[in-house]
Amino acid sequence: MAQKKVEELLEKVSGNVSKRTHGAIDAVNKITGPVKGADNNKTAITFKAGKGLTIPEQFGYTAGEIHTYLDQNGLVPTSRLINAIMQKKNSKANVLAAIGWLAREDKLQFSKDGEMVSLR
């Protein structure tokens, strides 16, 4: 019975993460435009945890890749960051969720127009 409650809670949390992620994806798409080579006609995005990783763990791992990239490259165009991290076999949705994660933790600094991003 306790496991069922835990599963229901996890389902609720993952649904909330998904809703916030879709909002972040829409916001970033307005700034960066469609990502070259991505299927930009998809309206529904389904997150699937990689082998051995939960969805939040995937976002956290990708956030670490973003942090490392920005640490090495400094101020970069947002679209270049997204494309660079996607080349490491990350989905666009995963990358955008990780950017949102880092932004919410106040780890990123964006230019006023949102075109450039760096570590805070």
C-alpha positions in Angstrom: 0.0 0.0 0.0 2.8 2.4 0.8 4.5 1.6 -2.5 1.4 2.5 -4.4 1.3 5.9 -2.7 5.0 6.5 -3.5 4.3 5.5 -7.2 1.3 7.9 -7.3 3.4 10.7 -5.8 6.2 10.0 -8.4 3.7 10.1 -11.2 2.4 13.4 -10.0 5.9 14.9 -9.6 7.0 13.7 -13.1 3.8 15.2 -14.6 4.6 18.5 -12.9 8.2 18.4 -14.2 6.9 17.6 -17.7 4.5 20.6 -17.7 7.2 23.0 -16.5 9.6 21.5 -19.1 7.1 22.1 -21.9 6.9 25.8 -20.8 10.7 26.0 -20.8 10.9 24.4 -24.2 8.4 26.9 -25.6 10.2 29.8 -24.1 13.6 28.7 -25.4 12.2 28.0 -28.9 10.9 31.6 -29.0 14.5 32.7 -28.4 16.5 30.3 -30.4 14.1 29.1 -33.1 14.0 25.5 -34.2 17.1 23.4 -33.7 18.7 22.2 -37.0 18.2 18.5 -37.6 15.6 18.1 -34.8 12.0 17.0 -35.5 10.5 20.4 -34.7 7.0 19.2 -35.8 6.5 17.1 -32.7 4.0 18.6 -30.3 4.1 16.0 -27.6 7.4 15.2 -25.9 7.8 12.0 -23.9 10.7 11.7 -21.6 12.2 8.3 -21.1 14.8 7.7 -18.5 18.1 6.3 -19.9 19.4 3.0 -18.8 19.7 3.1 -15.0 18.7 6.8 -14.7 15.5 8.3 -13.6 14.2 11.3 -15.5 15.3 13.9 -12.9 18.7 12.1 -12.8 18.9 12.5 -16.6 18.2 16.2 -16.3 20.8 16.6 -13.6 23.4 14.7 -15.7 22.7 17.0 -18.7 22.8 20.0 -16.4 26.3 18.9 -15.5 27.3 18.7 -19.2 25.9 22.2 -19.7 27.8 23.5 -16.7 31.1 21.9 -18.0 30.5 23.3 -21.5 29.9 26.8 -20.2 32.8 26.6 -17.8 35.1 25.7 -20.8 33.6 28.1 -23.3 32.3 31.1 -21.3 29.6 33.3 -22.9 28.1 31.5 -25.9 25.0 31.9 -28.0 22.1 29.9 -26.5 21.5 28.1 -29.8 25.1 26.9 -29.9 24.9 25.6 -26.3 21.7 23.7 -27.1 23.2 22.2 -30.3 26.5 21.3 -28.6 24.8 19.4 -25.8 22.4 17.7 -28.2 25.4 16.3 -30.1 26.2 14.3 -27.0 23.1 12.2 -27.7 20.7 14.3 -25.6 17.2 15.1 -26.8 16.3 18.8 -27.2 13.7 18.4 -24.5 16.3 17.0 -22.0 18.7 19.9 -22.8 16.0 22.5 -22.4 14.8 20.9 -19.1 18.4 21.0 -17.8 18.8 24.6 -18.9 15.6 25.4 -17.0 17.0 23.5 -14.0 20.2 25.5 -13.9 18.3 28.8 -14.5 16.0 28.0 -11.6 19.0 27.3 -9.4 20.3 30.8 -10.5 23.5 29.2 -12.0 23.0 30.8 -15.5 23.2 34.3 -16.7 21.4 35.3 -19.9 21.9 38.4 -22.0 18.9 40.8 -22.0 17.6 39.4 -25.3 18.2 35.8 -24.2 20.6 35.2 -27.2 23.7 34.6 -25.0 24.2 32.5 -21.9 27.1 32.0 -19.4 27.6 30.7 -15.9 26.7 33.1 -13.1 
